[in-house]
């Protein structure tokens, strides 16, 4: 039994804004500072809207597992995301979510992973070959761009049998821009319309129109092909007895493209960042791969590569792609004895949990060997937890491991002067605040 601690409200305007101005400056930095000062169970206000920040294992288990039905995803934040992605499996709740998940689930059936392994291997080789031919005169390369391209190719081929290469620029740039605009919309404090808000809305609507039209072209191409619902997610949606509307199919496809490439690409980008900062881990990963004759027999074999798995877990701990997410209470309840009222928001942050000093020694240090010991339950949740855990976790791990192993086999990676003082950009997903450039030296 304990009460939620309330940090001081915003200076001067706090009675009106609550903590909104402090959060607006930098949500992640402010929340992390509050965790260290006030603990893992806090009460904050966005104007008059009450939010409980629950970032301890017991509270997390209570909200995401034990009483998950009382805490659906229908928060203002998810509603903002739905303005971009539509009502798909990421933003839906209740029966709509169950129906969407049921229709998409066969895409991630374990029986398909021999095929996915072959596909990822092929895409990894193709991407590395193209990377070799794209280096600048100084040997540097934009790893952010190539990681994003690789992840989009993999998700496209996995779900739709298309690389999406012809749509790469539109999908990656427009989706990224929409995420930026959505983050700004999330930080609005007052409902009053201003010139800047109107300009942002105009920009948002135009960008969304371009993105939607591009994805509608992809869906239209799939409609005229021979239907293979067991191999193609769009075909599965088209053939579903649930008779999904065109709008619903568009939302589901946008959702899978976003979830399947934006988050995975960011983890890969951060992985290259940490490989360059801690070259001893390049050496360890390379040595283990060399000792296995640079051979990977299948997806299951990747579990035996200790160093890459330790390394990736630490990247996911340090930089979880979905760094914060929310739930909303639909009926009165108690968390840790604190009364929860209907409509209260619950904020859960994998980043804060992954940096909780009670459960992680030296939480701000990059130490992959910490995962030689199993972490405390519910303190490591890079893909979420509970019924809404990420469906694509297994595919994401496969493509991340394969790409990193093969790049390290081919190159030694060092920092480039083009990427200096890289910081976190905590938006809908946790990105670097600039493109990551590295210098690549081919191994002999």
PLY file of the C-alpha trace (Angstrom):
ply
format ascii 1.0
element vertex 444
property float x
property float y
property float z
element edge 443
property int vertex1
property int vertex2
end_header
0.00 0.00 0.00
1.45 3.34 -1.04
0.33 6.64 -2.46
1.39 8.17 -5.75
3.83 11.05 -5.33
3.01 14.29 -7.15
6.02 16.31 -8.38
5.66 20.10 -8.17
3.39 21.51 -10.83
4.54 23.93 -13.52
5.91 27.22 -12.23
3.30 30.00 -12.08
0.79 28.35 -14.48
0.62 25.04 -12.60
-2.97 25.44 -11.35
-4.06 25.60 -14.99
-1.49 23.48 -16.84
-0.59 20.93 -14.16
2.67 19.39 -15.41
1.99 19.93 -19.12
4.58 22.69 -19.68
7.35 20.64 -18.05
6.40 17.60 -20.11
6.23 19.66 -23.27
9.88 20.71 -23.01
11.06 17.08 -23.07
8.73 14.33 -21.94
11.43 11.70 -21.59
13.98 13.83 -19.76
11.37 15.25 -17.38
9.85 11.84 -16.61
13.29 10.30 -16.06
14.34 13.12 -13.73
11.10 12.65 -11.78
11.66 8.88 -11.54
15.06 9.47 -9.94
13.72 12.12 -7.56
10.20 10.96 -6.71
10.13 7.24 -7.44
8.29 4.92 -9.81
4.69 5.69 -8.80
3.71 9.28 -9.55
0.67 11.44 -10.15
0.75 14.15 -12.81
-1.81 16.38 -14.47
-2.19 17.49 -18.07
-4.36 20.49 -17.35
-7.10 18.90 -15.25
-6.51 15.39 -16.64
-5.05 13.04 -14.05
-2.28 10.64 -15.05
-0.69 7.94 -12.91
2.85 6.99 -13.92
3.23 3.30 -13.06
6.77 2.09 -13.61
7.39 -0.73 -11.16
7.06 -4.50 -11.83
4.09 -5.05 -9.47
2.10 -2.12 -10.84
2.95 -3.01 -14.43
1.79 -6.60 -13.98
-1.42 -5.39 -12.36
-2.30 -3.02 -15.22
-1.09 -5.04 -18.23
-1.89 -8.58 -17.08
-4.07 -9.02 -14.00
-6.61 -6.27 -14.74
-5.91 -5.51 -18.39
-9.64 -5.42 -19.26
-10.05 -2.35 -17.07
-7.19 -0.56 -18.82
-7.69 -0.45 -22.63
-5.57 1.58 -25.04
-8.17 4.23 -25.88
-6.06 7.13 -24.63
-5.72 10.60 -26.20
-2.21 9.61 -27.31
-3.42 6.56 -29.21
-6.23 8.63 -30.69
-3.60 11.00 -32.08
-1.65 8.05 -33.52
-4.90 6.74 -35.03
-5.16 9.99 -36.98
-2.08 8.76 -38.87
-2.52 4.99 -38.91
-6.30 4.77 -38.78
-8.12 2.20 -36.67
-5.89 -0.84 -37.03
-4.54 -3.55 -34.79
-2.26 -1.03 -33.01
-4.99 1.43 -32.04
-8.20 -0.64 -31.98
-9.75 -1.91 -28.76
-12.33 -4.54 -27.85
-13.85 -6.75 -30.54
-12.41 -4.63 -33.36
-8.91 -5.33 -32.07
-9.62 -9.04 -31.62
-10.96 -9.32 -35.16
-7.97 -7.52 -36.65
-5.47 -9.54 -34.67
-7.23 -12.78 -35.63
-7.03 -11.88 -39.31
-3.35 -10.91 -39.16
-2.14 -13.67 -36.79
-1.49 -16.28 -39.53
1.14 -13.93 -40.96
3.26 -14.59 -37.87
2.56 -18.33 -37.58
5.69 -20.22 -36.45
5.42 -22.45 -39.52
6.37 -19.49 -41.71
9.74 -18.75 -40.15
11.79 -21.04 -42.37
10.52 -18.91 -45.25
11.19 -15.70 -43.32
14.74 -16.84 -42.53
15.44 -17.36 -46.24
13.85 -14.03 -47.11
15.78 -12.10 -44.44
19.05 -13.78 -45.49
18.46 -12.74 -49.09
17.51 -9.18 -48.18
20.53 -8.85 -45.88
22.93 -9.88 -48.66
21.28 -7.53 -51.16
21.39 -4.58 -48.77
25.06 -5.08 -47.86
26.01 -5.34 -51.53
24.23 -2.06 -52.26
25.84 -0.45 -49.20
29.30 -1.33 -50.51
28.56 0.51 -53.72
27.13 3.59 -52.03
29.94 4.75 -49.75
31.10 8.32 -50.09
34.69 9.28 -50.89
35.57 9.43 -47.18
34.19 5.94 -46.63
31.22 7.11 -44.56
27.69 5.86 -45.02
24.30 6.90 -43.71
23.37 3.88 -41.59
20.00 5.42 -40.70
18.91 5.44 -44.32
20.13 1.92 -45.07
18.66 0.48 -41.86
15.28 2.01 -42.68
15.42 0.75 -46.27
16.37 -2.75 -45.12
13.57 -2.91 -42.53
10.99 -1.66 -45.04
12.10 -4.25 -47.60
11.84 -7.05 -45.05
8.38 -6.10 -43.82
7.20 -5.58 -47.39
8.43 -8.95 -48.58
7.23 -10.71 -45.42
3.70 -9.35 -45.50
3.01 -8.46 -49.13
5.73 -10.17 -51.22
6.89 -6.70 -52.31
10.11 -4.88 -51.36
8.22 -1.55 -51.36
11.38 -0.06 -52.89
9.40 2.07 -55.36
7.47 3.50 -52.41
10.46 3.87 -50.10
10.91 7.64 -50.28
7.22 8.41 -49.87
6.59 5.92 -47.05
9.73 6.64 -45.04
9.70 10.44 -45.42
5.97 11.02 -45.14
5.52 8.62 -42.24
8.46 10.20 -40.43
7.05 13.69 -41.01
3.61 12.62 -39.76
5.20 11.27 -36.58
6.91 14.63 -36.04
3.62 16.48 -36.53
1.75 14.05 -34.27
4.25 14.65 -31.48
3.61 18.39 -31.75
-0.16 17.81 -31.63
0.28 15.70 -28.50
1.90 18.66 -26.73
-0.97 21.08 -27.32
-2.06 22.53 -23.99
-5.07 24.64 -24.95
-7.87 23.86 -27.44
-7.69 27.34 -28.98
-6.96 27.52 -32.70
-3.90 29.54 -33.70
-2.23 30.29 -37.02
0.53 27.79 -36.25
-2.01 25.08 -35.42
-3.88 25.71 -38.65
-0.65 25.53 -40.63
0.31 22.30 -38.92
-3.10 20.78 -39.62
-2.86 21.71 -43.29
0.60 20.15 -43.50
-0.63 17.05 -41.65
-3.64 16.51 -43.91
-1.63 16.94 -47.11
1.13 14.60 -45.95
-1.40 11.99 -44.82
-3.19 12.20 -48.18
0.06 11.48 -50.05
0.92 8.54 -47.75
-2.57 7.05 -47.99
-2.62 7.33 -51.78
0.72 5.52 -52.02
-0.40 2.65 -49.80
-3.74 2.46 -51.63
-1.71 1.87 -54.82
0.04 -1.06 -53.13
-3.30 -2.53 -52.03
-4.77 -2.04 -55.52
-1.87 -4.00 -57.04
-2.48 -6.86 -54.63
-6.21 -6.94 -55.41
-5.60 -8.00 -59.01
-3.12 -10.74 -58.16
-3.96 -14.37 -57.55
-5.13 -14.53 -53.94
-2.74 -16.30 -51.54
-4.09 -15.46 -48.08
-1.63 -17.75 -46.31
1.31 -15.91 -47.87
0.08 -12.35 -48.18
-1.45 -10.24 -45.41
-3.41 -8.02 -47.80
-4.91 -11.12 -49.40
-5.77 -12.46 -45.95
-7.64 -9.25 -45.15
-9.40 -9.27 -48.51
-10.47 -12.90 -48.08
-11.49 -12.57 -44.44
-15.08 -13.60 -43.63
-15.22 -10.44 -41.51
-15.57 -8.42 -44.73
-13.17 -5.63 -43.86
-13.87 -2.32 -45.56
-11.27 -0.67 -47.82
-10.71 1.91 -45.07
-10.06 -0.84 -42.52
-7.65 -2.65 -44.82
-5.79 0.62 -45.43
-5.50 1.13 -41.66
-4.24 -2.41 -41.04
-1.64 -2.16 -43.81
-0.41 1.25 -42.62
-0.19 -0.11 -39.09
1.91 -3.11 -40.09
4.22 -1.00 -42.25
4.73 1.45 -39.38
5.12 -1.18 -36.65
7.21 -3.45 -38.87
9.77 -0.97 -40.12
9.82 2.23 -38.03
10.49 0.54 -34.70
12.80 -2.19 -36.04
14.81 0.29 -38.06
15.33 2.49 -35.00
16.68 -0.44 -32.97
19.09 -1.31 -35.81
20.20 2.32 -36.09
20.84 2.53 -32.34
22.70 -0.80 -32.58
25.14 0.66 -35.10
25.54 3.70 -32.88
26.51 1.51 -29.91
28.73 -0.76 -32.02
30.78 2.27 -33.05
30.93 3.58 -29.48
31.91 0.21 -28.02
34.08 -1.49 -30.67
35.00 -4.29 -28.25
31.49 -5.63 -28.88
32.15 -5.64 -32.60
35.21 -7.77 -31.89
33.29 -10.16 -29.64
30.41 -10.60 -32.09
32.80 -11.04 -35.03
34.93 -13.59 -33.15
31.94 -15.75 -32.22
30.61 -15.61 -35.79
34.06 -16.52 -37.17
34.33 -19.45 -34.74
31.08 -20.75 -36.27
32.56 -20.43 -39.77
30.24 -17.51 -40.47
27.43 -20.02 -40.82
23.81 -19.72 -39.66
21.76 -22.85 -40.30
18.38 -21.33 -39.49
16.42 -19.07 -37.17
16.79 -21.43 -34.19
20.57 -21.37 -34.63
20.59 -17.64 -33.84
19.67 -18.43 -30.23
23.13 -20.01 -29.85
24.95 -16.78 -30.73
25.47 -15.47 -27.22
27.22 -12.16 -27.91
24.80 -10.74 -30.49
21.86 -11.64 -28.27
23.41 -10.02 -25.20
24.25 -6.96 -27.28
20.77 -6.60 -28.77
19.05 -7.00 -25.42
21.16 -4.18 -24.03
20.33 -1.96 -27.01
16.63 -2.71 -26.43
17.05 -1.91 -22.74
18.84 1.35 -23.39
16.69 2.46 -26.33
13.30 0.67 -26.33
11.57 1.76 -29.56
8.16 2.23 -27.91
9.60 4.17 -25.00
6.24 5.09 -23.43
2.64 4.01 -23.84
-0.65 4.56 -22.07
-3.86 3.01 -20.87
-7.11 4.54 -19.60
-9.20 3.32 -16.65
-12.80 2.49 -17.52
-14.00 1.77 -13.97
-12.90 2.63 -10.44
-9.97 0.59 -9.15
-6.92 0.77 -6.92
-3.25 0.55 -7.86
-0.92 0.12 -4.89
-3.88 1.25 -2.80
-4.19 4.53 -4.73
-7.74 5.13 -5.97
-8.04 5.13 -9.76
-11.06 6.93 -11.18
-12.77 6.20 -14.51
-11.03 8.25 -17.19
-7.69 8.45 -15.36
-4.73 7.85 -17.64
-2.05 5.29 -16.82
1.41 5.96 -18.22
3.90 3.09 -18.53
7.41 3.72 -19.83
9.69 0.85 -20.86
12.53 3.39 -20.87
11.96 4.28 -17.22
11.50 0.65 -16.20
14.69 -0.29 -18.08
16.59 2.43 -16.20
15.06 1.82 -12.78
17.99 1.97 -10.31
16.36 -0.59 -7.98
16.47 -3.27 -10.69
19.40 -2.33 -12.93
22.93 -1.69 -11.67
24.52 1.32 -13.40
21.39 1.72 -15.53
22.87 4.45 -17.75
25.93 2.35 -18.64
26.01 0.14 -21.74
26.79 -3.30 -20.29
25.41 -6.23 -22.35
26.89 -8.77 -19.95
24.22 -7.80 -17.41
21.89 -10.11 -19.40
23.97 -13.15 -18.46
21.64 -13.01 -15.46
17.88 -13.10 -16.07
16.33 -9.71 -15.25
13.63 -9.33 -12.61
10.23 -10.20 -14.15
8.41 -7.24 -15.72
11.50 -5.01 -15.73
12.46 -5.71 -19.37
9.56 -5.04 -21.76
10.98 -3.70 -25.05
8.06 -5.14 -27.04
5.40 -4.29 -24.47
3.64 -6.88 -22.30
0.29 -8.50 -21.72
-2.38 -9.24 -24.34
-1.22 -6.27 -26.46
2.40 -7.40 -26.74
3.93 -6.81 -30.19
2.95 -9.52 -32.69
6.11 -9.04 -34.72
8.69 -9.54 -31.96
10.02 -12.79 -33.39
10.38 -11.45 -36.94
12.02 -8.26 -35.62
14.60 -10.24 -33.65
15.37 -12.36 -36.71
15.99 -9.43 -39.02
17.96 -7.44 -36.43
20.28 -10.35 -35.61
20.88 -11.31 -39.23
21.61 -7.81 -40.46
23.97 -6.91 -37.62
25.88 -10.19 -37.86
26.41 -9.89 -41.59
27.41 -6.22 -41.47
29.95 -6.94 -38.73
31.27 -9.88 -40.78
31.91 -7.55 -43.73
32.99 -4.31 -42.06
34.70 -2.65 -39.15
32.55 0.27 -38.03
33.87 3.56 -36.67
32.25 6.89 -35.87
32.08 9.55 -38.54
32.57 13.25 -37.95
29.16 13.71 -39.60
27.43 12.38 -36.48
28.41 14.33 -33.39
26.70 14.54 -30.01
23.83 12.19 -30.93
20.88 12.51 -28.54
17.56 10.75 -28.10
14.52 12.11 -29.89
11.60 10.71 -27.91
8.53 10.89 -30.10
6.04 8.12 -30.86
9.15 5.95 -31.19
12.61 6.55 -29.74
14.88 7.79 -32.50
18.31 9.39 -32.66
17.97 13.14 -33.17
20.10 12.97 -36.31
21.13 10.46 -38.96
23.87 8.08 -37.86
26.85 8.15 -40.20
29.62 5.60 -39.78
32.86 4.89 -41.59
33.00 1.34 -42.94
36.30 -0.47 -43.50
36.01 -3.78 -45.33
37.51 -6.69 -43.46
40.27 -8.64 -45.15
0 1
1 2
2 3
3 4
4 5
5 6
6 7
7 8
8 9
9 10
10 11
11 12
12 13
13 14
14 15
15 16
16 17
17 18
18 19
19 20
20 21
21 22
22 23
23 24
24 25
25 26
26 27
27 28
28 29
29 30
30 31
31 32
32 33
33 34
34 35
35 36
36 37
37 38
38 39
39 40
40 41
41 42
42 43
43 44
44 45
45 46
46 47
47 48
48 49
49 50
50 51
51 52
52 53
53 54
54 55
55 56
56 57
57 58
58 59
59 60
60 61
61 62
62 63
63 64
64 65
65 66
66 67
67 68
68 69
69 70
70 71
71 72
72 73
73 74
74 75
75 76
76 77
77 78
78 79
79 80
80 81
81 82
82 83
83 84
84 85
85 86
86 87
87 88
88 89
89 90
90 91
91 92
92 93
93 94
94 95
95 96
96 97
97 98
98 99
99 100
100 101
101 102
102 103
103 104
104 105
105 106
106 107
107 108
108 109
109 110
110 111
111 112
112 113
113 114
114 115
115 116
116 117
117 118
118 119
119 120
120 121
121 122
122 123
123 124
124 125
125 126
126 127
127 128
128 129
129 130
130 131
131 132
132 133
133 134
134 135
135 136
136 137
137 138
138 139
139 140
140 141
141 142
142 143
143 144
144 145
145 146
146 147
147 148
148 149
149 150
150 151
151 152
152 153
153 154
154 155
155 156
156 157
157 158
158 159
159 160
160 161
161 162
162 163
163 164
164 165
165 166
166 167
167 168
168 169
169 170
170 171
171 172
172 173
173 174
174 175
175 176
176 177
177 178
178 179
179 180
180 181
181 182
182 183
183 184
184 185
185 186
186 187
187 188
188 189
189 190
190 191
191 192
192 193
193 194
194 195
195 196
196 197
197 198
198 199
199 200
200 201
201 202
202 203
203 204
204 205
205 206
206 207
207 208
208 209
209 210
210 211
211 212
212 213
213 214
214 215
215 216
216 217
217 218
218 219
219 220
220 221
221 222
222 223
223 224
224 225
225 226
226 227
227 228
228 229
229 230
230 231
231 232
232 233
233 234
234 235
235 236
236 237
237 238
238 239
239 240
240 241
241 242
242 243
243 244
244 245
245 246
246 247
247 248
248 249
249 250
250 251
251 252
252 253
253 254
254 255
255 256
256 257
257 258
258 259
259 260
260 261
261 262
262 263
263 264
264 265
265 266
266 267
267 268
268 269
269 270
270 271
271 272
272 273
273 274
274 275
275 276
276 277
277 278
278 279
279 280
280 281
281 282
282 283
283 284
284 285
285 286
286 287
287 288
288 289
289 290
290 291
291 292
292 293
293 294
294 295
295 296
296 297
297 298
298 299
299 300
300 301
301 302
302 303
303 304
304 305
305 306
306 307
307 308
308 309
309 310
310 311
311 312
312 313
313 314
314 315
315 316
316 317
317 318
318 319
319 320
320 321
321 322
322 323
323 324
324 325
325 326
326 327
327 328
328 329
329 330
330 331
331 332
332 333
333 334
334 335
335 336
336 337
337 338
338 339
339 340
340 341
341 342
342 343
343 344
344 345
345 346
346 347
347 348
348 349
349 350
350 351
351 352
352 353
353 354
354 355
355 356
356 357
357 358
358 359
359 360
360 361
361 362
362 363
363 364
364 365
365 366
366 367
367 368
368 369
369 370
370 371
371 372
372 373
373 374
374 375
375 376
376 377
377 378
378 379
379 380
380 381
381 382
382 383
383 384
384 385
385 386
386 387
387 388
388 389
389 390
390 391
391 392
392 393
393 394
394 395
395 396
396 397
397 398
398 399
399 400
400 401
401 402
402 403
403 404
404 405
405 406
406 407
407 408
408 409
409 410
410 411
411 412
412 413
413 414
414 415
415 416
416 417
417 418
418 419
419 420
420 421
421 422
422 423
423 424
424 425
425 426
426 427
427 428
428 429
429 430
430 431
431 432
432 433
433 434
434 435
435 436
436 437
437 438
438 439
439 440
440 441
441 442
442 443
